Amino acid sequence: MVDAALISSSSSTKNAEGKHDPEMHQTRKGHQWYFGMKIHVGADVNSGTAHTVTVTSTNKADIGERPALLREEDDVIRLHQRHI
């Protein structure tokens, strides 16, 4: 099973050099805007236990993370419906 969720951050967050984290971007979900990153989780279909977690910027397509979240032994793939 593969799913993704937004990790929102304050848009005024800056690092020690006074710059925004280059991996954080702005995105819209519905009518709401967010600034942050996305967490992608690969989980076992039967137990629901997470086996793989990756983090990307919000401007990366969710489908691009799918290969990193699948294991060789996975014979059933379920994507959260908003990804289809």
Biopython code that builds the backbone (N, CA, C, O; Angstrom):
import numpy as np
from Bio.PDB.StructureBuilder import StructureBuilder

atoms = [
    (1, "MET", "N", (0.855, -1.162, 0.000)),
    (1, "MET", "CA", (0.000, 0.000, 0.000)),
    (1, "MET", "C", (0.903, 1.227, 0.000)),
    (1, "MET", "O", (1.889, 1.274, 0.736)),
    (2, "VAL", "N", (0.576, 2.205, -0.809)),
    (2, "VAL", "CA", (1.388, 3.413, -0.938)),
    (2, "VAL", "C", (0.506, 4.628, -0.691)),
    (2, "VAL", "O", (-0.589, 4.723, -1.246)),
    (3, "ASP", "N", (0.972, 5.558, 0.136)),
    (3, "ASP", "CA", (0.226, 6.785, 0.404)),
    (3, "ASP", "C", (1.206, 7.924, 0.633)),
    (3, "ASP", "O", (2.380, 7.696, 0.922)),
    (4, "ALA", "N", (0.717, 9.150, 0.502)),
    (4, "ALA", "CA", (1.536, 10.340, 0.732)),
    (4, "ALA", "C", (0.732, 11.340, 1.552)),
    (4, "ALA", "O", (-0.496, 11.383, 1.471)),
    (5, "ALA", "N", (1.439, 12.139, 2.339)),
    (5, "ALA", "CA", (0.788, 13.178, 3.144)),
    (5, "ALA", "C", (1.670, 14.414, 3.169)),
    (5, "ALA", "O", (2.893, 14.320, 3.065)),
    (6, "LEU", "N", (1.045, 15.562, 3.306)),
    (6, "LEU", "CA", (1.792, 16.820, 3.402)),
    (6, "LEU", "C", (2.348, 17.013, 4.800)),
    (6, "LEU", "O", (1.697, 16.686, 5.792)),
    (7, "ILE", "N", (3.552, 17.546, 4.870)),
    (7, "ILE", "CA", (4.145, 17.991, 6.127)),
    (7, "ILE", "C", (4.239, 19.497, 5.988)),
    (7, "ILE", "O", (5.128, 20.007, 5.307)),
    (8, "SER", "N", (3.328, 20.209, 6.630)),
    (8, "SER", "CA", (3.328, 21.661, 6.445)),
    (8, "SER", "C", (4.278, 22.334, 7.426)),
    (8, "SER", "O", (4.528, 21.832, 8.522)),
    (9, "SER", "N", (4.791, 23.460, 7.014)),
    (9, "SER", "CA", (5.744, 24.240, 7.794)),
    (9, "SER", "C", (5.362, 25.705, 7.675)),
    (9, "SER", "O", (4.639, 26.101, 6.761)),
    (10, "SER", "N", (5.846, 26.483, 8.588)),
    (10, "SER", "CA", (5.624, 27.921, 8.496)),
    (10, "SER", "C", (6.366, 28.446, 7.275)),
    (10, "SER", "O", (7.526, 28.092, 7.061)),
    (11, "SER", "N", (5.728, 29.274, 6.482)),
    (11, "SER", "CA", (6.390, 29.794, 5.277)),
    (11, "SER", "C", (7.504, 30.776, 5.619)),
    (11, "SER", "O", (8.279, 31.165, 4.745)),
    (12, "SER", "N", (7.589, 31.178, 6.889)),
    (12, "SER", "CA", (8.646, 32.105, 7.289)),
    (12, "SER", "C", (9.858, 31.380, 7.868)),
    (12, "SER", "O", (10.811, 32.026, 8.304)),
    (13, "THR", "N", (9.834, 30.030, 7.879)),
    (13, "THR", "CA", (10.950, 29.254, 8.416)),
    (13, "THR", "C", (12.191, 29.434, 7.546)),
    (13, "THR", "O", (12.141, 29.243, 6.331)),
    (14, "LYS", "N", (13.302, 29.802, 8.179)),
    (14, "LYS", "CA", (14.559, 29.990, 7.446)),
    (14, "LYS", "C", (15.687, 29.293, 8.192)),
    (14, "LYS", "O", (15.605, 29.083, 9.402)),
    (15, "ASN", "N", (16.742, 28.936, 7.462)),
    (15, "ASN", "CA", (17.884, 28.274, 8.073)),
    (15, "ASN", "C", (18.872, 29.301, 8.628)),
    (15, "ASN", "O", (18.582, 30.497, 8.653)),
    (16, "ALA", "N", (20.024, 28.836, 9.067)),
    (16, "ALA", "CA", (21.023, 29.716, 9.688)),
    (16, "ALA", "C", (21.508, 30.817, 8.741)),
    (16, "ALA", "O", (21.903, 31.891, 9.194)),
    (17, "GLU", "N", (21.482, 30.557, 7.434)),
    (17, "GLU", "CA", (21.908, 31.558, 6.449)),
    (17, "GLU", "C", (20.778, 32.526, 6.097)),
    (17, "GLU", "O", (20.962, 33.405, 5.255)),
    (18, "GLY", "N", (19.616, 32.376, 6.731)),
    (18, "GLY", "CA", (18.486, 33.259, 6.458)),
    (18, "GLY", "C", (17.735, 32.917, 5.183)),
    (18, "GLY", "O", (17.029, 33.763, 4.634)),
    (19, "LYS", "N", (17.883, 31.670, 4.699)),
    (19, "LYS", "CA", (17.224, 31.241, 3.466)),
    (19, "LYS", "C", (16.230, 30.124, 3.769)),
    (19, "LYS", "O", (16.366, 29.403, 4.757)),
    (20, "HIS", "N", (15.228, 29.997, 2.900)),
    (20, "HIS", "CA", (14.282, 28.888, 3.019)),
    (20, "HIS", "C", (14.982, 27.585, 2.659)),
    (20, "HIS", "O", (15.915, 27.578, 1.857)),
    (21, "ASP", "N", (14.534, 26.489, 3.250)),
    (21, "ASP", "CA", (15.042, 25.172, 2.902)),
    (21, "ASP", "C", (14.727, 24.928, 1.423)),
    (21, "ASP", "O", (13.562, 25.002, 1.033)),
    (22, "PRO", "N", (15.730, 24.642, 0.591)),
    (22, "PRO", "CA", (15.489, 24.470, -0.847)),
    (22, "PRO", "C", (14.616, 23.261, -1.177)),
    (22, "PRO", "O", (14.090, 23.174, -2.286)),
    (23, "GLU", "N", (14.451, 22.327, -0.239)),
    (23, "GLU", "CA", (13.615, 21.158, -0.488)),
    (23, "GLU", "C", (12.147, 21.414, -0.166)),
    (23, "GLU", "O", (11.291, 20.594, -0.499)),
    (24, "MET", "N", (11.845, 22.538, 0.475)),
    (24, "MET", "CA", (10.457, 22.857, 0.802)),
    (24, "MET", "C", (9.872, 23.759, -0.277)),
    (24, "MET", "O", (10.516, 24.698, -0.744)),
    (25, "HIS", "N", (8.644, 23.454, -0.658)),
    (25, "HIS", "CA", (7.964, 24.215, -1.701)),
    (25, "HIS", "C", (6.524, 24.472, -1.303)),
    (25, "HIS", "O", (6.016, 23.895, -0.341)),
    (26, "GLN", "N", (5.877, 25.345, -2.054)),
    (26, "GLN", "CA", (4.480, 25.669, -1.824)),
    (26, "GLN", "C", (3.614, 24.807, -2.731)),
    (26, "GLN", "O", (3.965, 24.568, -3.886)),
    (27, "THR", "N", (2.486, 24.340, -2.212)),
    (27, "THR", "CA", (1.557, 23.541, -3.002)),
    (27, "THR", "C", (0.132, 23.830, -2.552)),
    (27, "THR", "O", (-0.098, 24.358, -1.465)),
    (28, "ARG", "N", (-0.802, 23.479, -3.395)),
    (28, "ARG", "CA", (-2.207, 23.677, -3.064)),
    (28, "ARG", "C", (-2.901, 22.327, -2.965)),
    (28, "ARG", "O", (-2.704, 21.450, -3.806)),
    (29, "LYS", "N", (-3.716, 22.171, -1.927)),
    (29, "LYS", "CA", (-4.543, 20.979, -1.747)),
    (29, "LYS", "C", (-5.966, 21.488, -1.594)),
    (29, "LYS", "O", (-6.313, 22.069, -0.566)),
    (30, "GLY", "N", (-6.789, 21.274, -2.607)),
    (30, "GLY", "CA", (-8.125, 21.866, -2.614)),
    (30, "GLY", "C", (-7.992, 23.365, -2.818)),
    (30, "GLY", "O", (-7.380, 23.814, -3.787)),
    (31, "HIS", "N", (-8.563, 24.132, -1.910)),
    (31, "HIS", "CA", (-8.469, 25.593, -1.987)),
    (31, "HIS", "C", (-7.456, 26.146, -0.987)),
    (31, "HIS", "O", (-7.326, 27.363, -0.853)),
    (32, "GLN", "N", (-6.738, 25.269, -0.284)),
    (32, "GLN", "CA", (-5.793, 25.667, 0.762)),
    (32, "GLN", "C", (-4.357, 25.543, 0.245)),
    (32, "GLN", "O", (-4.007, 24.559, -0.407)),
    (33, "TRP", "N", (-3.530, 26.550, 0.541)),
    (33, "TRP", "CA", (-2.118, 26.517, 0.166)),
    (33, "TRP", "C", (-1.277, 26.076, 1.357)),
    (33, "TRP", "O", (-1.559, 26.446, 2.496)),
    (34, "TYR", "N", (-0.238, 25.280, 1.086)),
    (34, "TYR", "CA", (0.670, 24.785, 2.120)),
    (34, "TYR", "C", (2.106, 25.042, 1.689)),
    (34, "TYR", "O", (2.405, 25.112, 0.496)),
    (35, "PHE", "N", (2.984, 25.179, 2.660)),
    (35, "PHE", "CA", (4.421, 25.286, 2.425)),
    (35, "PHE", "C", (5.053, 24.155, 3.205)),
    (35, "PHE", "O", (4.823, 24.040, 4.409)),
    (36, "GLY", "N", (5.837, 23.322, 2.561)),
    (36, "GLY", "CA", (6.456, 22.221, 3.282)),
    (36, "GLY", "C", (6.975, 21.137, 2.370)),
    (36, "GLY", "O", (7.505, 21.402, 1.291)),
    (37, "MET", "N", (6.809, 19.880, 2.837)),
    (37, "MET", "CA", (7.312, 18.710, 2.138)),
    (37, "MET", "C", (6.227, 17.637, 2.138)),
    (37, "MET", "O", (5.161, 17.818, 2.727)),
    (38, "LYS", "N", (6.513, 16.506, 1.466)),
    (38, "LYS", "CA", (5.590, 15.373, 1.475)),
    (38, "LYS", "C", (6.306, 14.150, 2.021)),
    (38, "LYS", "O", (7.484, 13.923, 1.745)),
    (39, "ILE", "N", (5.571, 13.367, 2.802)),
    (39, "ILE", "CA", (6.084, 12.093, 3.284)),
    (39, "ILE", "C", (5.337, 10.996, 2.526)),
    (39, "ILE", "O", (4.112, 11.040, 2.407)),
    (40, "HIS", "N", (6.076, 10.021, 2.018)),
    (40, "HIS", "CA", (5.511, 8.908, 1.256)),
    (40, "HIS", "C", (5.767, 7.638, 2.056)),
    (40, "HIS", "O", (6.880, 7.417, 2.534)),
    (41, "VAL", "N", (4.744, 6.806, 2.203)),
    (41, "VAL", "CA", (4.860, 5.608, 3.029)),
    (41, "VAL", "C", (4.457, 4.380, 2.224)),
    (41, "VAL", "O", (3.406, 4.351, 1.583)),
    (42, "GLY", "N", (5.318, 3.370, 2.273)),
    (42, "GLY", "CA", (4.990, 2.060, 1.725)),
    (42, "GLY", "C", (4.679, 1.160, 2.904)),
    (42, "GLY", "O", (5.486, 1.052, 3.828)),
    (43, "ALA", "N", (3.507, 0.504, 2.890)),
    (43, "ALA", "CA", (3.091, -0.325, 4.020)),
    (43, "ALA", "C", (2.644, -1.693, 3.530)),
    (43, "ALA", "O", (2.190, -1.845, 2.396)),
    (44, "ASP", "N", (2.780, -2.686, 4.402)),
    (44, "ASP", "CA", (2.323, -4.031, 4.109)),
    (44, "ASP", "C", (0.796, -4.026, 4.019)),
    (44, "ASP", "O", (0.130, -3.498, 4.908)),
    (45, "VAL", "N", (0.241, -4.602, 2.968)),
    (45, "VAL", "CA", (-1.206, -4.584, 2.752)),
    (45, "VAL", "C", (-1.941, -5.343, 3.855)),
    (45, "VAL", "O", (-3.013, -4.920, 4.286)),
    (46, "ASN", "N", (-1.380, -6.451, 4.311)),
    (46, "ASN", "CA", (-2.064, -7.283, 5.307)),
    (46, "ASN", "C", (-1.974, -6.726, 6.719)),
    (46, "ASN", "O", (-2.980, -6.671, 7.425)),
    (47, "SER", "N", (-0.790, -6.315, 7.136)),
    (47, "SER", "CA", (-0.610, -5.860, 8.525)),
    (47, "SER", "C", (-0.748, -4.353, 8.689)),
    (47, "SER", "O", (-1.037, -3.872, 9.784)),
    (48, "GLY", "N", (-0.544, -3.603, 7.606)),
    (48, "GLY", "CA", (-0.578, -2.143, 7.702)),
    (48, "GLY", "C", (0.710, -1.550, 8.241)),
    (48, "GLY", "O", (0.808, -0.335, 8.416)),
    (49, "THR", "N", (1.696, -2.390, 8.507)),
    (49, "THR", "CA", (2.977, -1.941, 9.041)),
    (49, "THR", "C", (3.796, -1.247, 7.954)),
    (49, "THR", "O", (3.960, -1.774, 6.854)),
    (50, "ALA", "N", (4.303, -0.066, 8.274)),
    (50, "ALA", "CA", (5.138, 0.674, 7.323)),
    (50, "ALA", "C", (6.480, -0.027, 7.164)),
    (50, "ALA", "O", (7.099, -0.421, 8.152)),
    (51, "HIS", "N", (6.930, -0.182, 5.922)),
    (51, "HIS", "CA", (8.236, -0.791, 5.671)),
    (51, "HIS", "C", (9.211, 0.189, 5.019)),
    (51, "HIS", "O", (10.424, 0.000, 5.111)),
    (52, "THR", "N", (8.702, 1.227, 4.363)),
    (52, "THR", "CA", (9.558, 2.191, 3.689)),
    (52, "THR", "C", (8.945, 3.580, 3.804)),
    (52, "THR", "O", (7.739, 3.751, 3.628)),
    (53, "VAL", "N", (9.787, 4.575, 4.102)),
    (53, "VAL", "CA", (9.333, 5.963, 4.196)),
    (53, "VAL", "C", (10.323, 6.840, 3.434)),
    (53, "VAL", "O", (11.534, 6.718, 3.616)),
    (54, "THR", "N", (9.806, 7.726, 2.580)),
    (54, "THR", "CA", (10.647, 8.700, 1.889)),
    (54, "THR", "C", (10.027, 10.085, 2.063)),
    (54, "THR", "O", (8.831, 10.211, 2.324)),
    (55, "VAL", "N", (10.843, 11.107, 1.918)),
    (55, "VAL", "CA", (10.374, 12.492, 2.026)),
    (55, "VAL", "C", (10.827, 13.237, 0.775)),
    (55, "VAL", "O", (11.984, 13.132, 0.367)),
    (56, "THR", "N", (9.900, 14.000, 0.160)),
    (56, "THR", "CA", (10.223, 14.780, -1.034)),
    (56, "THR", "C", (9.656, 16.185, -0.894)),
    (56, "THR", "O", (8.874, 16.467, 0.014)),
    (57, "SER", "N", (10.055, 17.046, -1.791)),
    (57, "SER", "CA", (9.449, 18.377, -1.836)),
    (57, "SER", "C", (8.038, 18.234, -2.401)),
    (57, "SER", "O", (7.728, 17.243, -3.062)),
    (58, "THR", "N", (7.195, 19.215, -2.142)),
    (58, "THR", "CA", (5.799, 19.122, -2.576)),
    (58, "THR", "C", (5.628, 19.225, -4.087)),
    (58, "THR", "O", (4.567, 18.885, -4.610)),
    (59, "ASN", "N", (6.647, 19.685, -4.791)),
    (59, "ASN", "CA", (6.505, 19.813, -6.246)),
    (59, "ASN", "C", (6.914, 18.544, -6.999)),
    (59, "ASN", "O", (6.928, 18.545, -8.230)),
    (60, "LYS", "N", (7.240, 17.481, -6.299)),
    (60, "LYS", "CA", (7.558, 16.198, -6.929)),
    (60, "LYS", "C", (6.287, 15.370, -7.050)),
    (60, "LYS", "O", (5.482, 15.332, -6.119)),
    (61, "ALA", "N", (6.097, 14.709, -8.183)),
    (61, "ALA", "CA", (4.909, 13.882, -8.395)),
    (61, "ALA", "C", (4.938, 12.653, -7.490)),
    (61, "ALA", "O", (5.971, 11.999, -7.346)),
    (62, "ASP", "N", (3.797, 12.350, -6.884)),
    (62, "ASP", "CA", (3.704, 11.187, -5.995)),
    (62, "ASP", "C", (4.050, 9.894, -6.722)),
    (62, "ASP", "O", (4.703, 9.019, -6.153)),
    (63, "ILE", "N", (3.623, 9.767, -7.965)),
    (63, "ILE", "CA", (3.847, 8.544, -8.723)),
    (63, "ILE", "C", (5.340, 8.265, -8.912)),
    (63, "ILE", "O", (5.734, 7.110, -9.075)),
    (64, "GLY", "N", (6.164, 9.297, -8.893)),
    (64, "GLY", "CA", (7.603, 9.127, -9.044)),
    (64, "GLY", "C", (8.264, 8.434, -7.870)),
    (64, "GLY", "O", (9.363, 7.898, -8.011)),
    (65, "GLU", "N", (7.615, 8.434, -6.711)),
    (65, "GLU", "CA", (8.165, 7.777, -5.524)),
    (65, "GLU", "C", (7.762, 6.315, -5.429)),
    (65, "GLU", "O", (8.323, 5.570, -4.626)),
    (66, "ARG", "N", (6.805, 5.898, -6.233)),
    (66, "ARG", "CA", (6.300, 4.530, -6.127)),
    (66, "ARG", "C", (7.390, 3.461, -6.206)),
    (66, "ARG", "O", (7.377, 2.552, -5.376)),
    (67, "PRO", "N", (8.331, 3.511, -7.151)),
    (67, "PRO", "CA", (9.355, 2.458, -7.204)),
    (67, "PRO", "C", (10.168, 2.334, -5.911)),
    (67, "PRO", "O", (10.558, 1.229, -5.533)),
    (68, "ALA", "N", (10.422, 3.441, -5.241)),
    (68, "ALA", "CA", (11.203, 3.399, -4.002)),
    (68, "ALA", "C", (10.408, 2.801, -2.848)),
    (68, "ALA", "O", (10.996, 2.355, -1.862)),
    (69, "LEU", "N", (9.086, 2.784, -2.955)),
    (69, "LEU", "CA", (8.235, 2.309, -1.866)),
    (69, "LEU", "C", (7.790, 0.863, -2.021)),
    (69, "LEU", "O", (7.191, 0.300, -1.105)),
    (70, "LEU", "N", (8.073, 0.260, -3.159)),
    (70, "LEU", "CA", (7.670, -1.119, -3.395)),
    (70, "LEU", "C", (8.826, -2.066, -3.129)),
    (70, "LEU", "O", (9.983, -1.770, -3.426)),
    (71, "ARG", "N", (8.478, -3.219, -2.558)),
    (71, "ARG", "CA", (9.478, -4.256, -2.306)),
    (71, "ARG", "C", (9.325, -5.356, -3.346)),
    (71, "ARG", "O", (8.276, -5.477, -3.979)),
    (72, "GLU", "N", (10.363, -6.150, -3.521)),
    (72, "GLU", "CA", (10.316, -7.244, -4.487)),
    (72, "GLU", "C", (9.198, -8.223, -4.175)),
    (72, "GLU", "O", (8.565, -8.760, -5.084)),
    (73, "GLU", "N", (8.953, -8.457, -2.884)),
    (73, "GLU", "CA", (7.947, -9.445, -2.484)),
    (73, "GLU", "C", (6.510, -8.909, -2.531)),
    (73, "GLU", "O", (5.572, -9.667, -2.285)),
    (74, "ASP", "N", (6.321, -7.644, -2.836)),
    (74, "ASP", "CA", (4.971, -7.081, -2.936)),
    (74, "ASP", "C", (4.296, -7.596, -4.203)),
    (74, "ASP", "O", (4.762, -7.338, -5.313)),
    (75, "ASP", "N", (3.185, -8.331, -4.027)),
    (75, "ASP", "CA", (2.466, -8.830, -5.199)),
    (75, "ASP", "C", (1.118, -8.136, -5.382)),
    (75, "ASP", "O", (0.452, -8.329, -6.398)),
    (76, "VAL", "N", (0.719, -7.332, -4.405)),
    (76, "VAL", "CA", (-0.500, -6.532, -4.497)),
    (76, "VAL", "C", (-0.110, -5.089, -4.234)),
    (76, "VAL", "O", (0.593, -4.800, -3.265)),
    (77, "ILE", "N", (-0.562, -4.179, -5.090)),
    (77, "ILE", "CA", (-0.247, -2.757, -4.915)),
    (77, "ILE", "C", (-1.558, -1.998, -4.792)),
    (77, "ILE", "O", (-2.419, -2.069, -5.668)),
    (78, "ARG", "N", (-1.696, -1.268, -3.688)),
    (78, "ARG", "CA", (-2.871, -0.417, -3.501)),
    (78, "ARG", "C", (-2.388, 1.004, -3.308)),
    (78, "ARG", "O", (-1.556, 1.278, -2.444)),
    (79, "LEU", "N", (-2.915, 1.905, -4.118)),
    (79, "LEU", "CA", (-2.587, 3.319, -3.999)),
    (79, "LEU", "C", (-3.778, 4.036, -3.402)),
    (79, "LEU", "O", (-4.926, 3.683, -3.672)),
    (80, "HIS", "N", (-3.505, 5.043, -2.590)),
    (80, "HIS", "CA", (-4.597, 5.856, -2.076)),
    (80, "HIS", "C", (-5.316, 6.450, -3.277)),
    (80, "HIS", "O", (-4.658, 6.856, -4.235)),
    (81, "GLN", "N", (-6.642, 6.515, -3.259)),
    (81, "GLN", "CA", (-7.411, 6.881, -4.456)),
    (81, "GLN", "C", (-7.075, 8.238, -5.036)),
    (81, "GLN", "O", (-7.257, 8.434, -6.237)),
    (82, "ARG", "N", (-6.592, 9.189, -4.244)),
    (82, "ARG", "CA", (-6.274, 10.496, -4.820)),
    (82, "ARG", "C", (-5.041, 10.440, -5.709)),
    (82, "ARG", "O", (-4.750, 11.403, -6.419)),
    (83, "HIS", "N", (-4.309, 9.324, -5.681)),
    (83, "HIS", "CA", (-3.099, 9.175, -6.490)),
    (83, "HIS", "C", (-3.402, 8.551, -7.848)),
    (83, "HIS", "O", (-2.545, 8.556, -8.732)),
    (84, "ILE", "N", (-4.588, 8.023, -8.025)),
    (84, "ILE", "CA", (-4.911, 7.289, -9.252)),
    (84, "ILE", "C", (-5.395, 8.244, -10.321)),
    (84, "ILE", "O", (-5.717, 7.817, -11.430)),
]
sb = StructureBuilder()
sb.init_structure("model")
sb.init_model(0)
sb.init_chain("A")
sb.init_seg("    ")
for serial, (resi, resn, name, xyz) in enumerate(atoms, 1):
    if name == "N":
        sb.init_residue(resn, " ", resi, " ")
    sb.init_atom(name, np.array(xyz, "f"), 0.0, 1.0, " ", f" {name:<3s}", serial, name[0])
structure = sb.get_structure()
